[in-house]
């Protein structure tokens, strides 16, 4: 699989997705205002964190057995469906009971929730959970471009629903949650239907061949996936905590309105990870080769260089133009986002190679390396956040994230350096062949 050819196709989808997401984010932020945007950002944290915890690694644990032919796609889908159904029963029961408990008052005070918000949040959790699980099945089957294409169409659907709600005057917190959940539901249905169709088209065994082993029970596959995947999923949870936990700290010291201001800076900064996000799925696939390969190490190193250069190239002008761009698109109410974005950009650049290597480590069957680096990153982020956020607010949160990003990226690059045996010059020196090959 060619890195740039495949990565460019993914990148094209992600660029379109980023533009649509940016437009959607601007419309939502303007409609809700800083306080409403803060409530939405904190609720999205609840959704993403819940989906990551309940995932259990059912997706990423499926990549090695599917790539190596240890189980069929149909069997894996069946096991994953069993897990999702069990999680759905728990989540929906909790969502229905929450409005009748004391938690409803806390949710309304800190998240702006109404009586309908828990159900909308629960449905969004389940849809996001399903997509994140099935996305790894796409990677295992070599369909690395399919996921980004579905993501692009999901972004367009989300934008369309948001636009309709704004025209009708219905875009409040619940409306924004409903639009988000509907987009996630569309994505999981689409990817599920595609995987199901591909699983039914798998060639039947030749009668002359040796009889295949009896398929494992679905419960056994679920158990195996949890055993193999939960450690790697800790990395996803820790990474999400690092990306979003500082918003909870900002909320505790400064309130939802400052969270809204900081969330806009985060949204703008994370768009720079487009290339890293495009190359990471390729490495999940190529680094899962059954045997050790020097070629895969060189491919991963090339991805590190490209992601770092591309991210830095965009970050410099964005830092210089942060204030006029933020105020033009989001309005004067979000002017404080510019300083936070400028403080966040060095960390965004530094962490781009780590975002790429996360896919390489999963493909190698070493998700624990991601977990260890993410745990350290979260720890650094929390410590620096508690020191800086009370005094500096959103800007303090941004500097805390930048410091943590640099530490986390250093750990992951060190892991790759030792595992691959490549020298630092081999990893970082940009070559003309990087763009030609």
ROMARVO-575544 format. One record per residue (C-alpha): y, x, z. Coordinates in steps of 0.001 Angstrom, whole numbers, padded with zeros to 6 digits, always signed. Layout:
BEGIN
YXZ...
//
This chain:
BEGIN
+000000+000000+000000+003317+001540-001099+005809+001706+001733+009050+001146-000155+007656-001261-002735+006163-003548-000113+008901-002882+002404+011550-003712-000186+009958-007088-000891+009882-007817+002823+013421-006506+003184+014690-008811+000440+013296-011801+002326+014690-010507+005596+018139-009902+004157+018252-013477+002940+016913-014640+006280+019515-012615+008166+022361-014068+006107+021132-017611+006684+020552-016971+010395+024032-015464+010697+025609-018524+009082+023562-020797+011342+024551-018775+014396+028226-018951+013493+028084-022736+013028+026244-023239+016318+028509-020869+018274+031657-022538+016972+030309-026013+017707+029034-025293+021220+031719-022881+022431+030998-019873+024689+029567-021943+027565+027302-024043+025345+026285-020913+023429+025424-019279+026748+023231-022242+027765+021484-022149+024397+020908-018387+024578+019408-018664+028060+017168-021534+026936+016000-019512+023950+015140-016763+026424+012930-019258+028281+011289-020296+024995+010633-016804+023679+009490-015413+027018+007127-018338+027636+005646-018029+024140+005156-014280+024588+003447-014671+027982+001204-017530+026877+000268-015686+023685-002144-013508+025634-002431-011070+022732-004478-013544+020686-002683-012473+017543-002476-008705+017708-006063-008403+019013-007255-010109+015830-006023-007352+013500-008735-004677+014029-011790-007022+013854-010435-008818+010776-009519-005566+009009-012916-004065+009736-014929-007159+008827-016281-007675+012332-015539-011398+012137-014421-013902+009516-010954-015370+009193-012349-018878+009661-013974-017949+012966-010838-016191+014192-008683-019194+013300-011069-021463+015190-010862-019320+018320-007082-019130+018126-006868-022912+017685-008936-023384+020852-006528-021163+022789-003419-022884+021412-004823-026326+022253-005471-025309+025856-001991-023837+026218-000448-026949+024646-002009-029206+027264-000519-027136+030092+002935-026740+028526+003384-030398+027617+002194-031560+031031+004706-029251+032715+007498-030392+030371+006824-034055+031177+006694-033481+034926+009693-031135+035252+012421-033849+035082+010862-035446+038164+010970-032266+040269+013653-030239+042009+013609-027773+039113+015478-030298+036997+018632-029819+039096+018443-026032+038762+017852-026289+035027+020855-028555+034597+023091-026283+036671+022155-022975+035060+020917-024002+031602+022833-027200+030946+019577-029145+030460+019339-032913+030162+016230-035017+030816+015174-034452+027185+015602-030668+027179+012252-029772+028856+010235-031627+026203+012208-030082+023336+011786-026670+024945+008047-027167+025407+007519-028155+021772+009519-025142+020619+007401-022869+022827+004167-024145+021275+005439-023882+017700+006710-020333+018245+003470-019381+020011+001365-020590+017098+003416-018769+014504+003370-015484+016409-000422-015669+016702-001034-016574+013063+001478-013992+011832-000908-011192+012812-003690-012874+010835-001458-012587+007778-001028-008865+008427-004757-008378+008917-005421-010064+005565-002881-007826+003849-000413-010690+003301+002484-008696+004717+005069-010346+002461+003975-013939+003117+005286-014071+006680+008827-012967+005773+008914-015478+002901+007971-018271+005302+010578-016987+007735+013202-017210+004987+012328-020822+004199+012304-021574+007935+015815-020154+008224+017032-022387+005386+015479-025436+007043+017123-024534+010350+020498-024158+008630+020097-027491+006878+019261-029343+010081+022151-027705+011952+024537-028604+009155+023367-032217+009197+023794-032432+012976+027316-031035+012726+028240-033566+010042+026935-036388+012224+028577-035000+015361+025244-034560+017154+025168-030789+017651+024971-030435+021429+022448-028356+023368+019588-030811+022771+020498-031062+019094+020432-027282+018761+017052-027146+020526+015654-029879+018271+016807-028001+015152+015274-024761+016428+011993-026440+017353+011710-028233+014017+012162-024962+012154+009459-023292+014272+007096-026224+013707+007572-025975+009951+006738-022261+010019+003527-022616+012034+002303-025500+009871+002937-023535+006679+001222-020361+007821-001661-022324+009343-002309-024207+006105-002227-020996+004069-004637-019205+006400-006976-022173+006435-007026-022289+002650-007714-018561+002391-010502-018803+004964-012262-021469+002886-012013-019364-000268-013821-016372+001206-016801-015390-000990-020214-016549+000089-022882-014004+000852-025341-013131-001896-028842-014433-001012-030257-011051-002038-028165-009314+000592-029230-008909+004159-028557-012065+006179-025254-011797+008076-025348-011917+011863-024925-015271+013536-021258-016071+014183-020061-015494+017712-019174-018554+019805-015471-019385+019712-015218-018960+023476-016607-015441+023154-014003-014551+020527-011235-015952+022728-012468-013871+025655-012696-010731+023538-009210-011237+022104-007737-011690+025561-009465-008554+026832-008254-006503+023881-004857-008079+023398-003273-008748+026753-002228-005135+027338-000542-005022+023969+001088-008363+024670+002595-006889+027820+004589-004734+025416+005895-007813+023604+006859-009425+026904+008523-006253+028169+010347-005756+024876+011637-009305+025019+012734-008828+028609+014630-005756+027558+016301-007610+024702+017221-010698+026719+016889-010102+030485+020390-008684+030646+021667-012117+029633+020156-013538+032817+021889-010815+034840+025180-011550+033081+024712-015239+033883+024142-014479+037566+027368-012470+037898+029687-013936+035255+028387-017368+034218+027241-018986+030989+030490-018485+029050+030240-014683+029248+026564-014957+028282+027716-016788+025158+030159-014005+024327+027507-011327+024856+024888-013286+022892+027112-013204+019805+027311-009398+020030+023522-009201+020367+022989-011455+017353+025305-009343+015216+023803-006038+016351+020157-006953+015937+020697-007801+012267+020734-004026+011720+017016-003895+012469+016306-005510+009102+014715-002436+007561+012794-001544+010705+011497-005103+010828+010524-004910+007170+008542-001681+007536+006799-002443+010826+004354-005051+009407+003396-002622+006648+002431-000043+009270+000406-002602+011255-001729-002901+008121-001811+000695+006869-002270+002307+010289-005352+000174+011005-007547+002344+008788-011036+002803+010259-010780+006599+010204-008095+009083+011137-005832+009830+008209-003036+012356+007739-001603+010124+005017-000914+007311+007460+000960+009723+009763+003174+010870+006895+003755+007253+005890+004802+006322+009425+007129+009350+009605+008727+008313+006323+009283+004825+007741+010956+006351+010811+013398+008329+008657+014268+005428+006379+014864+003013+009242+017097+005479+011089+019247+006355+008067+019604+002762+006864+020526+001458+010315+023093+004172+010939+024645+003640+007509+025439+000014+008348+026295+000589+012027+029269+002905+011467+031431+000535+009385+030358-002405+011543+031608-000607+014651+034955+000105+012999+035412-003489+011829+033828-005246+014800+036945-006996+016125+038298-008466+012876+034822-009535+011743+033948-011215+015035+037223-013103+015331+037184-014141+011666+033670-015568+011690+033246-016740+015284+036826-017407+016361+039155-016004+019014+037011-017474+021806+034460-014737+021027+036924-011832+020693+035279-010128+023682+032070-009816+021668+033597-007013+019596+033751-004457+022421+030226-005393+023496+028971-004957+019930+030562-001506+019665+028838-000453+022884+025519-001871+021674+025429-000266+018223+024470+003308+019286+021412+001902+021026+020561-000276+018023+020547+002816+015809+018552+004881+018299+015886+002207+018682+015321+001577+014954+012521+004202+014714+010851+002715+017787+010881-000738+016183+008989+000773+013246+006531+002725+015398+005605-000414+017339+003758-001564+014217+002121+001835+013778+000823+001833+017361-000634-001667+016968-002380-000610+013773-003827+002457+015500-005289+000204+018168-002935+001685+020785-000760-001264+021819-000777+000126+025353+001656+002804+024144+004097+000046+023253+003538-001564+026642+004256+001645+028537+007434+002404+026586+008640-001189+026894+008015-001282+030635+010071+001884+031108+012803+000468+028876+012990-002722+030935+013165-000734+034171+016033+001408+032874+017803-001658+031508+017587-003546+034807+018772-000584+036893+021701+000268+034622+022496-003420+034149+022780-004021+037878+025118-001038+038074+027325-001890+035088+027278-005658+034565+028984-006675+037845+031995-004495+036952+032077-004624+033151+030470-007949+032208+029289-008212+028599+030356-004647+027788+028389-003373+030781+025321-005262+029552+025733-003663+026132+025980-000124+027539+022973-000778+029776+020980-001855+026711+022090+001198+024748+020969+003559+027507+017618+001783+027771+017163+001795+023966+017659+005571+023843+015111+006132+026619+012547+003793+025058+012946+005302+021601+012537+008806+023006+009261+007859+024684+007833+006264+021536+008877+009122+019286+007280+011554+021735+004031+009572+021590+004057+009626+017802+004864+013341+017725+001818+014130+019879-000549+011663+018199+000280+012688+014660+000655+016413+015239+003760+016391+013036+006664+018620+013957+010083+017166+014691+011422+018546+011406+008590+016867+009501+009405+013573+011206+013187+013554+010813+014095+015632+007728+014997+013221+004939+013467+014047+001547+014184+012862-001962+010566+011819-002209+011178+009293+000587+013033+007131-001892+010935+007896-004958+007480+007330-003444
//
